[in-house]
Amino acid sequence: ENRRCVIIGEQVEKVLFKQTDCIGKNILINNMPVMVVGVFKSSPTSPGDARAVMMPSTTYLSVVDKEPKFSTIVYTSKGDKDIAEQVRKQLGLLHRFVPTDQNAIYITTLEEQLNAFDMLFSGIRYFIWFVGISTLVGGIIGISNIMVSNVRERTREIGVRIAMGATPNDIKKLILGESMAISLVAGACGIFVGWLILNVLSQMFRGNEDLMGDLTIDVGTTIFSMLVVMLVGLLSGLRPARLAAYMNPINALQSE
């Protein structure tokens, strides 16, 4: 209806209206009354919005500048992928520059920005996978070394078990069970720490759920992680289990 109205940022509201409600009240722009019809909050991606004042183009033309020079134009199209080139061609004809001159005017599309973000997050995802796999390999080596040391310290115990009739499979089950138990405890602690970190982050970004999404640990991911941890424990215990299962009981009983 060509009414003079604006939407102001939350910081502007605090400065101009203190603790009172600003909706429906007027502010002066170039000594002309303009009605406040809304207040918007800033976001982590646009922190300057809290200090901004936004208005319809009709309000801008009647209050601020009769002949504005816009530095940025944002437009949408209905499924035409070549719209950017069409816009460049039309502006070239209107402002007399060669449409193929990329330096004459800068045009970017949301598709290009999304592709750039996809490439960025794909790189981050691959890096996280690399770090995760490297950590698992290091965990396999570490747990295996711990179990080998454990077997050597319990040589007499294992010798007694073998002398009393324990089969190699019984010894293997014992060592593999301990190795998997260590891995499961470590994995559960890691998932608990991750859950705590996500809770802290969710508290920090409360009110910006649209930007950050739901910061929770997926149940399926948790189950898959625990299965991977069990596999790591199994692989870590193979070498020390074989070392213990085929130990000579006479030599084991004589060890100090």
DABEL-V131542 format. One line per field, one symbol per residue. ss: DSSP state (H for helix, E for strand, L for the rest). burial: 1 if it has 9 or more other C-alpha atoms within 8 Angstrom, else 0. A space follows every 50 residues. Layout:
BEGIN
ss=???
burial=???
END
This chain:
BEGIN
ss=LLLLEEEEEHHHHHHHHLLLLLLLLEEEELLEEEEEEEEELLELLEHHHH HLEEELHHHHHHHLLLLLLLLLLLLLLLLLLLHHHHHHHHHHHHHLLLLL LLLLLLLLLHHHHHHHHHHHHHHHHHHHHHHHHHHHHHHHHHHHHHHHHH HHHLHHHHHHHHHLLLLHHHHHHHHHHHHHHHHHHHHHHHHHHHHHHHHH HHHHLLLLHHHHLLLLLLHHHHHHHHHHHHHHHHHHHHHHHHHHHLLLHH HHHHLL
burial=00011111110111001000001000101000111110110100000011 11101000111011000000000000000000010001101110001010 00000000000010000000000000000000000100111011001100 10001101111100010101111011001111110011001000100110 11001000100000100000010011001111110111111111101010 111000
END
